[in-house]
Amino acid sequence: MHGDTAQREKKLWTVGGFVVLVAITWWRPIYPAEQALHHSLTVIGLVALILVNRARPVPYTSFLLILIFLALHSVAARWIYSFVPYDDWTDSLFGFRVSDLFGWRRNNFDRLVHLSYGLCFGPVVCRALKPRLGKWAAFAAVDVVLSTSALYELFEWAIAMTLAPGAAEAYNGQQGDMWDAHKDMAIATLGAVLGVAVARSGRNDSRSLSMATNDGGGWS
């Protein structure tokens, strides 16, 4: 019972920190309409997480990973993805611009968010599916990330068909790249592969350590 209470408290503090971050991103919004549209998905994600956690408590690590992704999405939404001033941040803090360092010609914060989607959700889905699918849970997790990424890109396409061209470009953040949707899906899938691989490796290492300890050592 004490452990359950501690878990609930950690989750409450984590959600509180996330809400504060979202509130900060809304201070004097630059693109209020577009930011609100992006945050419609943030609200859906947060409500879904809370409801699922109430029905069946989500492990804290999974809970945290989901909120990390939503936090990155919230930061990106303030600058509608295409104008996140990370070059100004690194120039102010470290004296160099990331784009100059890597030779980038576009704002790549959207790529980071798509990568984080795979990195964060891949292990979460794999862990959730493991009891039912066993060794196939890793494959299914990557498939879920790829499928939902494709659905999101279709959603963006629907937005682009509905809104005026300028508003669609501002929301989608393609920055003139005709292959933007394909690259986003590929990066999210790569993130899922990496995230699941790291998570499985960590569990295997923990299992090996546990077996070695139970066997009376073996590390000397």
C-alpha positions as CSV (number, residue, x, y, z in Angstrom):
1,M,0.0,0.0,0.0
2,H,2.8,2.4,0.8
3,G,4.4,1.7,-2.6
4,D,1.1,2.4,-4.3
5,T,0.8,5.7,-2.5
6,A,4.3,6.7,-3.4
7,Q,3.6,5.9,-7.0
8,R,0.5,8.0,-7.0
9,E,2.3,10.9,-5.5
10,K,5.1,10.7,-8.0
11,K,2.6,10.7,-10.8
12,L,0.7,13.7,-9.4
13,W,4.0,15.7,-9.1
14,T,4.9,14.7,-12.6
15,V,1.5,15.7,-14.0
16,G,1.8,19.0,-12.0
17,G,5.2,19.7,-13.5
18,F,3.8,19.0,-17.0
19,V,0.8,21.3,-16.5
20,V,3.2,24.1,-15.4
21,L,5.3,23.6,-18.5
22,V,2.2,23.8,-20.7
23,A,1.1,27.0,-18.9
24,I,4.5,28.6,-19.5
25,T,4.3,27.8,-23.3
26,W,1.0,29.7,-23.3
27,W,2.6,32.9,-21.9
28,R,2.0,35.5,-24.6
29,P,1.4,33.0,-27.4
30,I,2.9,33.8,-30.8
31,Y,0.5,31.7,-32.9
32,P,-2.5,31.2,-30.6
33,A,-4.8,29.6,-33.1
34,E,-2.3,27.1,-34.4
35,Q,-1.0,26.3,-30.9
36,A,-4.5,25.6,-29.7
37,L,-5.0,23.2,-32.6
38,H,-1.8,21.4,-31.7
39,H,-2.9,21.3,-28.1
40,S,-6.1,19.6,-28.9
41,L,-4.0,16.4,-29.3
42,T,-2.2,17.2,-26.1
43,V,-5.4,17.3,-24.1
44,I,-6.6,14.1,-25.7
45,G,-3.3,12.4,-24.8
46,L,-3.3,13.6,-21.2
47,V,-6.9,12.7,-20.6
48,A,-6.4,9.3,-22.1
49,L,-3.3,8.7,-19.9
50,I,-5.2,9.7,-16.8
51,L,-8.2,7.5,-17.6
52,V,-6.1,4.5,-18.4
53,N,-4.0,5.0,-15.3
54,R,-7.2,5.1,-13.2
55,A,-8.5,1.9,-14.7
56,R,-5.2,0.1,-14.5
57,P,-2.2,1.8,-12.9
58,V,0.5,2.5,-15.5
59,P,4.1,1.8,-14.4
60,Y,5.8,5.1,-13.5
61,T,8.5,4.7,-16.1
62,S,5.9,4.4,-18.8
63,F,3.9,7.3,-17.3
64,L,6.9,9.5,-17.4
65,L,7.9,8.5,-20.9
66,I,4.5,9.5,-22.3
67,L,4.6,12.9,-20.5
68,I,8.2,13.5,-21.8
69,F,6.8,13.2,-25.3
70,L,3.8,15.4,-24.6
71,A,6.2,18.0,-23.1
72,L,8.3,18.1,-26.2
73,H,5.2,18.4,-28.3
74,S,4.0,21.3,-26.1
75,V,7.2,23.2,-26.5
76,A,7.2,22.6,-30.3
77,A,3.5,23.7,-30.5
78,R,4.4,27.2,-29.1
79,W,6.5,27.8,-32.2
80,I,4.3,25.7,-34.5
81,Y,7.2,23.3,-34.8
82,S,8.8,25.2,-37.7
83,F,10.2,28.1,-35.7
84,V,11.5,26.6,-32.4
85,P,14.5,28.8,-31.6
86,Y,16.9,26.1,-30.6
87,D,19.8,27.8,-32.5
88,D,19.3,30.9,-30.3
89,W,19.2,28.8,-27.2
90,T,22.5,27.0,-27.9
91,D,24.1,30.2,-29.1
92,S,23.2,31.9,-25.9
93,L,24.2,29.0,-23.6
94,F,27.2,27.4,-25.4
95,G,28.3,29.9,-28.1
96,F,27.3,27.9,-31.2
97,R,24.3,27.3,-33.4
98,V,23.2,23.7,-33.9
99,S,22.2,24.3,-37.5
100,D,25.7,25.6,-38.3
101,L,27.3,22.6,-36.6
102,F,25.3,20.0,-38.6
103,G,24.8,22.0,-41.8
104,W,21.0,22.1,-41.4
105,R,18.9,24.3,-43.7
106,R,15.6,23.7,-42.0
107,N,14.3,23.7,-38.4
108,N,14.6,20.1,-37.3
109,F,12.8,20.3,-33.9
110,D,9.8,18.4,-35.5
111,R,12.2,15.5,-36.3
112,L,13.2,15.4,-32.7
113,V,9.6,15.2,-31.6
114,H,8.8,12.4,-34.1
115,L,11.9,10.6,-32.9
116,S,10.9,11.0,-29.3
117,Y,7.5,9.6,-30.1
118,G,9.1,6.3,-31.2
119,L,11.6,6.3,-28.3
120,C,9.0,7.0,-25.7
121,F,6.0,5.0,-26.9
122,G,7.8,2.0,-28.3
123,P,9.0,0.7,-24.9
124,V,5.6,1.6,-23.3
125,V,3.6,-0.4,-25.9
126,C,6.1,-3.3,-25.8
127,R,5.7,-3.5,-22.0
128,A,1.9,-3.4,-22.2
129,L,1.7,-6.1,-24.8
130,K,4.4,-8.4,-23.4
131,P,2.0,-10.5,-21.2
132,R,-0.2,-11.3,-24.2
133,L,2.2,-11.5,-27.1
134,G,5.4,-12.6,-25.4
135,K,8.4,-12.3,-27.8
136,W,6.2,-10.7,-30.5
137,A,5.5,-7.7,-28.3
138,A,8.6,-5.9,-29.6
139,F,7.5,-6.3,-33.2
140,A,4.0,-5.2,-32.4
141,A,5.2,-2.1,-30.5
142,V,7.2,-1.0,-33.5
143,D,4.2,-1.7,-35.8
144,V,1.9,0.3,-33.5
145,V,4.2,3.3,-33.6
146,L,4.5,3.1,-37.4
147,S,0.7,2.7,-37.8
148,T,-0.2,5.6,-35.5
149,S,2.4,7.8,-37.2
150,A,0.8,7.1,-40.5
151,L,-2.6,7.9,-39.1
152,Y,-1.3,11.2,-37.8
153,E,0.2,12.1,-41.2
154,L,-3.2,11.3,-42.7
155,F,-4.8,13.6,-40.1
156,E,-2.3,16.4,-41.1
157,W,-3.2,15.8,-44.7
158,A,-6.9,16.2,-43.9
159,I,-6.1,19.5,-42.1
160,A,-4.1,20.7,-45.1
161,M,-7.1,19.9,-47.4
162,T,-9.5,21.8,-45.0
163,L,-7.5,24.9,-44.1
164,A,-6.3,27.7,-46.3
165,P,-2.8,26.9,-47.9
166,G,-0.9,29.3,-45.6
167,A,-2.6,27.9,-42.4
168,A,-2.1,24.3,-43.6
169,E,1.7,24.9,-44.1
170,A,1.9,26.6,-40.7
171,Y,0.2,23.7,-39.0
172,N,1.9,20.9,-40.8
173,G,5.4,22.4,-40.7
174,Q,6.6,20.8,-43.9
175,Q,9.0,23.7,-44.6
176,G,8.8,23.0,-48.3
177,D,9.8,19.4,-48.0
178,M,7.5,17.2,-50.2
179,W,8.8,14.1,-48.4
180,D,8.3,15.5,-44.9
181,A,5.5,13.0,-44.0
182,H,7.6,10.0,-45.1
183,K,10.6,11.2,-43.2
184,D,8.5,11.8,-40.0
185,M,7.1,8.3,-40.1
186,A,10.6,6.8,-40.8
187,I,12.1,8.7,-37.9
188,A,9.4,7.7,-35.5
189,T,9.8,4.0,-36.5
190,L,13.5,4.2,-36.0
191,G,12.9,5.7,-32.6
192,A,10.6,2.8,-31.7
193,V,13.2,0.2,-32.9
194,L,15.9,1.9,-30.7
195,G,13.6,2.4,-27.7
196,V,12.4,-1.2,-27.7
197,A,15.9,-2.5,-28.2
198,V,17.3,-0.5,-25.3
199,A,14.3,-1.4,-23.1
200,R,14.7,-5.1,-23.9
201,S,18.5,-5.0,-23.3
202,G,18.0,-3.3,-19.9
203,R,15.5,-6.0,-18.9
204,N,17.8,-8.7,-20.0
205,D,20.7,-7.2,-18.1
206,S,18.5,-6.9,-15.0
207,R,17.4,-10.5,-15.4
208,S,21.0,-11.7,-15.8
209,L,22.1,-9.8,-12.7
210,S,19.2,-11.3,-10.7
211,M,20.1,-14.8,-11.8
212,A,23.7,-14.3,-10.9
213,T,22.8,-13.0,-7.5
214,N,20.5,-15.9,-6.8
215,D,23.2,-18.3,-7.9
216,G,25.5,-16.9,-5.3
217,G,27.6,-14.6,-7.5
218,G,29.6,-15.5,-10.5
219,W,31.0,-12.0,-11.0
220,S,34.3,-12.5,-9.4
